[in-house]
Amino acid sequence: MMRQSIASLTEKISFRIGLLIVIALVILAVSVLWISRSEPAADDQLADLLRQAGVVQLDFGPVQDPAQVALGQSLFFDKELSGNRDTSCATCHHPLLWTGDGLALSLGTGGDGLGPTRVKGDGRAFVPRNAPEVFNRGAPEWRTMFWDGRIIAQDDQTLLTPAGIMPLTQINNVTAAQAMFPPTSADEMRGHPGDIDVFGEPNELARIDGDDVEAIWAGLMTRLLAIPDYQPLFQAAFPDKSLDDLTFHDAAKAIGAFEIAAFTFTDSPWDQYLAGDMSALSDEAKQGAILFYGNAGCVRCHSGNLMTDQQYHNIGVPHIGPGKDEAGVDNGRFLETENPADQFAFRTPPLRNVALTGPWLHNGAYDSLETVVRHHLDAANSLLAYDMSHLAPELQITCRGDAAMQEAILETLDPLMLAPTPLTDAEVGQLLAFLHALTAPSATSLAHTLPDSVPSGLPVRD
């Protein structure tokens, strides 16, 4: 009897263990089935939204001429391009700062140091706008440059620029055209009359009328071609031209070629996803993308393959900085069009590598990407409740938070921003996960793009 009882008990235990194993296997199978069904559902939903938005893999543009890239690298880092020989293109678009400068508003000629530690020179003003990143500017879809669209590619194969119409036979793309103008700006690179350069010599470029950009460009070429080591670089980059025939347009083409070659990245999780790798995005990032292209409405402005409509919107950004007119106001696109509806409107920024490129917006008003997202969800109230405590003291005193300025900004607030967008904290987190998925791993470390030296012999790494 005892043996039968033990055998019976053993059978019951074995049966129950077997039943538990079966139940566990069923639960596991159901879980796997649920996961396998839920992931394609997200992918299918996102694919449908991308079809509706016309989004496909970005054309990153053609490979650049290596000789022009080599010349452009030297020019990009050479302070010889500034009147006082103290500022280069890289000062405000530095690779170690992800092609920006880490400042809300840049500090141009006369400043000292690099990035967030840079200090303003005596008697100098902040550059009125944030230094934009220069990622992926070789994409043929780019038609505009600058926050206010001062450069526009037109349908007749010409570029509209601050210096007038430039045919593409003279300057080959909007990136090269953009490179021509910071050296003509008194606050950014050229300097002011009476300035003395780093060698104690008079700044001859600052004596030229600021509107005479042709004379400024000619003066820059005189400087560059007087440096023996630049001559073979220019000859290799433009073998069909004699040194006497070279112009600053050619220098700008080389700078653009370097920017495109050095700062074009195709390996972000988002770009890999668009290329067909469905596993490149996390589930949270996929949900964020569905929000971005769906209920959150981000795609209304951050549209197309560049993630910008290249249009101009007043999104209620707090007014910071010295402004662009005599009243100390930056009216954005209005300064180009004189259309009252364009007051405080600025070009929609692209978003690849956006998590790297703070502070954000046209004047660096926010130093948190989450705060930028939340501003877009309720722009009017965000403007009215703006907290400037994170700004440097010198910038805080330029913040125009008075009722009259806020009312002026809200008067032309883009209709897309009028109604608050209700999102939960979890949904904001999903959006942020998607924005972080726009970061290319190869863009996170760019020290290799710095040259050891430049032909002028001026310092490169400060």
C-alpha positions in Angstrom: 0.0 0.0 0.0 2.8 2.4 0.9 4.5 1.8 -2.4 1.2 2.3 -4.3 0.6 5.6 -2.5 4.1 6.8 -3.3 3.7 5.8 -6.9 0.4 7.5 -7.1 1.8 10.7 -5.5 4.7 10.6 -7.9 2.4 10.3 -10.9 0.3 13.3 -9.7 3.4 15.4 -9.1 4.7 14.4 -12.6 1.4 15.3 -14.1 1.3 18.7 -12.5 4.8 19.5 -13.4 4.1 18.4 -17.0 0.9 20.6 -17.0 2.9 23.6 -15.7 5.5 23.1 -18.4 2.8 22.9 -21.0 1.1 26.1 -19.7 4.5 27.9 -19.7 5.2 26.8 -23.2 1.7 28.0 -24.3 2.3 31.4 -22.6 5.7 31.7 -24.3 4.3 30.8 -27.6 1.5 33.4 -27.2 4.1 36.0 -26.2 6.3 35.3 -29.2 3.2 35.4 -31.4 2.1 38.7 -29.9 5.6 40.2 -30.4 5.9 38.9 -33.9 2.5 40.4 -34.7 3.0 43.7 -32.9 6.4 44.6 -34.5 5.2 44.2 -38.1 2.1 46.2 -37.1 4.3 49.1 -36.1 6.4 48.8 -39.2 3.3 48.6 -41.4 1.8 51.6 -39.8 5.0 53.6 -40.1 5.4 52.5 -43.7 2.0 53.7 -44.5 2.7 57.1 -42.9 6.0 57.4 -44.8 4.2 56.7 -48.1 1.7 59.4 -47.3 4.5 61.8 -46.5 6.5 60.9 -49.5 9.6 60.0 -47.4 12.2 57.7 -48.9 15.9 57.2 -48.3 17.8 60.5 -48.6 20.0 61.1 -51.7 23.2 62.2 -49.9 24.7 63.6 -53.1 27.8 63.0 -55.2 31.3 62.3 -54.0 33.4 65.4 -53.8 36.6 66.1 -55.7 39.5 65.1 -53.3 41.7 68.0 -54.3 38.9 70.5 -53.6 38.2 68.7 -50.3 41.9 69.0 -49.3 41.9 72.7 -50.1 38.6 73.2 -48.4 39.8 71.6 -45.2 42.7 74.1 -44.9 40.4 77.0 -45.7 37.7 75.8 -43.2 40.2 75.8 -40.3 42.3 78.8 -41.4 41.8 82.0 -39.4 43.4 83.8 -42.4 39.9 84.1 -43.7 39.0 86.6 -41.0 40.0 90.2 -41.0 41.7 90.0 -37.6 43.1 86.5 -38.3 41.5 85.2 -35.1 38.4 83.4 -36.4 37.8 80.6 -38.8 34.8 78.8 -40.2 35.5 76.1 -37.6 35.2 78.6 -34.8 31.4 78.5 -35.1 31.1 75.1 -36.9 33.6 73.0 -35.0 33.8 69.2 -35.5 34.5 68.7 -31.8 31.2 70.5 -31.1 29.3 68.6 -33.8 29.6 71.3 -36.4 28.2 74.0 -34.1 29.8 75.9 -31.3 27.7 74.9 -28.2 26.6 78.4 -27.7 23.1 79.9 -27.8 24.5 82.8 -29.9 27.9 82.7 -31.5 30.9 84.9 -30.6 32.7 86.0 -33.7 35.9 88.0 -34.3 37.5 89.4 -31.2 36.4 86.5 -29.1 38.7 84.1 -27.3 38.5 80.4 -26.8 36.4 77.7 -28.3 32.8 76.6 -27.7 31.0 77.1 -24.4 34.2 78.5 -22.8 34.6 81.2 -25.5 34.4 84.8 -24.2 33.3 87.9 -26.0 35.9 90.5 -26.9 35.8 94.0 -25.5 33.2 96.1 -27.4 32.0 93.1 -29.4 28.4 92.0 -29.8 26.9 88.5 -30.0 26.2 87.2 -33.5 22.4 87.6 -33.6 21.7 83.9 -34.4 22.7 80.4 -33.4 25.4 78.7 -35.5 23.5 76.0 -37.4 25.0 72.5 -37.9 26.3 71.7 -41.4 25.4 68.0 -41.6 24.5 66.4 -44.9 24.6 69.6 -46.9 25.5 67.7 -50.1 22.0 66.4 -50.5 20.7 67.7 -53.9 17.4 68.5 -52.2 18.9 71.5 -50.4 17.6 74.7 -51.9 18.0 77.3 -49.1 20.7 78.4 -46.7 20.7 80.5 -43.5 17.9 80.9 -40.9 16.2 83.6 -43.0 16.7 82.0 -46.4 19.1 84.6 -47.7 20.3 82.0 -50.2 17.8 80.3 -52.4 18.3 77.9 -55.4 15.9 79.1 -58.1 14.4 77.0 -60.9 16.5 78.7 -63.6 19.7 77.3 -62.3 20.7 80.4 -60.5 21.1 81.2 -56.8 19.5 84.2 -55.1 22.1 85.5 -52.6 22.8 88.7 -50.6 25.2 89.7 -53.4 22.5 89.2 -56.1 22.0 86.5 -58.6 24.8 83.9 -59.0 24.6 81.3 -61.8 25.5 77.7 -60.9 28.3 78.0 -63.4 29.9 80.5 -61.0 29.1 78.8 -57.7 28.1 75.1 -57.8 25.6 74.7 -55.0 24.0 76.4 -52.0 26.6 75.1 -49.6 29.4 76.8 -51.4 27.3 80.0 -51.8 26.7 80.0 -48.0 30.5 79.9 -47.4 31.0 83.2 -49.1 29.2 85.4 -46.7 30.4 84.9 -43.1 33.8 86.3 -44.1 32.0 89.5 -45.2 30.2 90.0 -41.8 31.8 92.6 -39.5 30.6 90.7 -36.4 31.4 87.2 -37.6 34.7 87.3 -39.4 35.7 90.5 -41.2 36.0 92.9 -38.2 35.3 96.6 -37.8 37.2 99.6 -39.1 40.2 100.4 -36.9 40.6 96.7 -35.8 44.2 95.4 -35.4 44.9 91.8 -36.3 46.7 89.2 -34.1 50.1 90.4 -35.4 49.4 94.0 -34.4 48.8 95.0 -38.0 45.8 97.0 -39.3 42.9 95.0 -40.6 42.7 96.0 -44.2 39.5 94.0 -44.9 37.6 95.9 -42.2 38.3 99.2 -44.1 36.3 98.0 -47.1 32.6 99.1 -47.2 30.6 96.2 -45.9 28.3 96.3 -48.9 31.2 95.9 -51.3 31.4 92.2 -51.0 33.3 91.8 -54.3 36.1 93.9 -52.9 36.1 91.9 -49.7 36.4 88.7 -51.6 39.2 90.1 -53.7 41.0 91.1 -50.6 40.7 87.6 -49.2 42.1 86.0 -52.3 45.0 88.4 -52.2 45.7 87.2 -48.7 45.4 83.5 -49.5 47.4 83.5 -52.7 50.2 85.4 -51.0 50.8 82.3 -48.9 53.1 80.0 -50.8 51.6 76.8 -49.5 48.1 77.7 -50.7 49.2 78.1 -54.4 49.7 74.4 -55.1 46.5 73.5 -53.2 44.4 75.9 -55.4 46.2 74.7 -58.6 45.4 71.0 -57.7 41.8 71.8 -56.9 41.2 74.0 -60.0 43.7 72.8 -62.7 41.9 74.6 -65.5 42.5 78.0 -63.9 45.6 80.1 -63.5 46.3 81.7 -60.1 45.3 85.0 -61.6 41.9 83.7 -62.6 41.0 82.3 -59.3 38.3 84.1 -57.2 36.8 83.6 -53.8 34.0 81.7 -55.5 36.6 78.9 -56.0 37.6 79.1 -52.4 34.0 78.8 -51.4 33.5 75.8 -53.7 36.4 74.1 -51.9 35.0 74.9 -48.4 31.6 73.5 -49.5 33.3 70.3 -50.8 35.1 69.8 -47.5 31.9 70.3 -45.5 30.0 67.9 -47.6 32.7 65.2 -47.6 33.5 65.5 -43.9 30.1 65.9 -42.4 27.8 63.7 -44.5 26.7 60.6 -42.6 24.5 57.8 -43.7 24.5 55.4 -40.7 21.9 56.8 -38.3 19.4 54.1 -37.2 16.8 56.1 -39.1 18.7 56.1 -42.3 19.4 52.4 -41.9 15.7 51.8 -41.3 14.8 53.7 -44.5 17.4 51.6 -46.3 15.4 48.5 -45.3 16.8 47.4 -41.9 13.6 47.0 -39.9 15.6 46.1 -36.8 17.6 49.4 -36.8 15.0 51.3 -34.7 13.9 50.3 -31.2 10.2 49.8 -30.5 10.1 53.1 -28.6 11.7 54.9 -31.5 9.2 53.4 -33.9 6.3 54.6 -31.8 8.0 58.0 -31.8 8.2 58.0 -35.5 4.6 57.1 -35.8 3.8 60.1 -33.6 6.2 62.3 -35.6 4.5 61.4 -38.9 1.1 61.0 -37.4 -0.8 62.5 -34.4 2.0 64.8 -33.2 2.0 66.6 -36.5 5.8 67.2 -36.6 5.9 66.3 -40.3 3.9 69.3 -41.2 7.1 71.4 -41.0 9.8 68.7 -40.7 8.8 67.1 -43.9 10.5 65.4 -46.8 13.7 63.4 -46.9 15.6 66.3 -45.3 13.1 66.6 -42.5 12.6 70.2 -43.2 10.1 71.9 -45.6 12.8 74.6 -46.1 10.0 77.1 -45.4 9.7 79.8 -42.7 7.5 79.6 -39.6 7.0 81.7 -36.5 6.9 79.1 -33.7 6.8 81.5 -30.8 10.5 81.4 -29.9 11.5 83.8 -27.1 13.5 86.8 -28.3 17.1 86.7 -27.3 20.1 88.6 -28.5 21.1 91.9 -30.0 18.7 91.6 -32.9 19.2 92.6 -36.5 17.7 96.1 -36.7 18.3 99.4 -35.0 15.6 98.5 -32.4 17.5 95.4 -31.5 14.8 93.1 -32.9 15.3 90.1 -35.1 12.4 89.9 -37.5 13.6 86.8 -39.3 12.3 86.1 -42.8 10.6 89.6 -42.8 14.1 91.1 -43.2 14.2 89.5 -46.7 10.6 89.7 -47.8 9.3 92.8 -45.9 6.0 90.8 -45.7 4.4 91.5 -42.3 3.3 87.8 -42.2 6.9 86.8 -42.1 7.8 88.6 -38.9 9.7 86.3 -36.5 9.6 83.5 -39.0 12.7 81.3 -39.4 13.5 78.4 -41.6 12.6 74.9 -40.3 15.9 73.2 -39.3 16.7 69.7 -40.5 16.8 67.1 -37.8 19.6 64.5 -38.5 21.9 64.4 -35.6 19.7 66.9 -33.8 20.4 65.4 -30.4 24.1 66.5 -30.7 23.5 70.1 -31.8 22.2 72.1 -28.9 21.4 74.7 -27.8 18.4 74.7 -30.2 16.4 77.0 -32.3 17.5 80.0 -34.3 18.8 81.8 -31.2 19.6 78.9 -29.0 16.7 79.7 -26.6 16.6 76.1 -25.2 19.4 73.9 -24.0 17.3 70.8 -23.6 15.9 68.8 -26.5 12.9 67.7 -24.4 12.1 71.4 -23.7 12.2 72.1 -27.4 9.7 69.3 -28.1 7.4 70.5 -25.3 7.6 74.1 -26.6 6.3 72.9 -30.0 3.3 71.2 -28.2 2.1 74.5 -26.7 4.1 77.4 -28.2 2.1 80.3 -26.9 2.2 79.3 -23.2 5.8 78.2 -23.6 6.7 81.7 -24.8 4.9 83.4 -21.9 6.4 81.1 -19.3 10.0 81.1 -20.7 12.7 80.6 -18.1 15.9 82.2 -19.1 17.9 81.2 -16.0 20.0 78.7 -18.1 21.3 81.4 -20.3 24.7 83.1 -19.7 24.3 86.3 -17.7 25.4 88.4 -20.7 22.6 86.8 -22.7 20.0 87.1 -20.0 20.1 90.9 -20.3 19.3 90.7 -24.0 16.2 88.6 -23.4 13.1 90.5 -24.5 10.4 89.0 -22.3 8.2 92.1 -22.0 4.6 92.0 -22.8 4.9 94.1 -25.9 7.5 91.8 -27.5 5.5 88.7 -26.5 2.4 90.2 -28.1 4.3 91.0 -31.3 5.6 87.5 -31.6 2.2 85.9 -30.9 0.5 88.2 -33.5 2.1 86.3 -36.4 2.3 82.9 -34.7 2.1 80.2 -37.3 -1.5 78.8 -37.4 0.0 75.3 -37.1 1.1 76.3 -33.6 -2.1 77.8 -32.3 -3.8 74.7 -30.9 -1.8 72.8 -28.2 -0.9 69.2 -29.1 -1.9 67.0 -26.2 0.8 64.3 -25.6 1.5 62.2 -22.6 4.9 62.1 -20.9 5.3 58.6 -22.4 4.6 59.9 -25.9 7.1 62.7 -25.4 9.6 60.1 -24.4 8.8 58.1 -27.6 9.3 61.2 -29.7 12.7 61.8 -28.0 13.7 58.2 -28.7 13.0 58.8 -32.4 14.9 62.1 -32.4 17.9 60.3 -30.8 17.6 57.6 -33.5 18.5 60.3 -36.1 22.0 60.4 -34.7 24.6 58.8 -36.9 27.2 56.9 -34.8 30.0 58.1 -37.1 29.0 61.7 -36.4 29.6 61.4 -32.7 33.4 61.7 -32.9 34.8 64.0 -35.6 38.3 64.8 -34.3 39.8 63.1 -37.4 38.5 65.9 -39.6 40.9 68.5 -38.0 44.1 69.2 -39.8 47.4 69.3 -37.9 48.2 72.7 -39.4 47.0 75.2 -42.1 49.1 77.0 -44.7 49.0 80.3 -42.9 50.6 78.8 -39.8 47.9 80.3 -37.6 46.7 78.0 -34.7 44.1 75.4 -35.6 43.0 73.9 -32.2 42.0 76.9 -30.2 
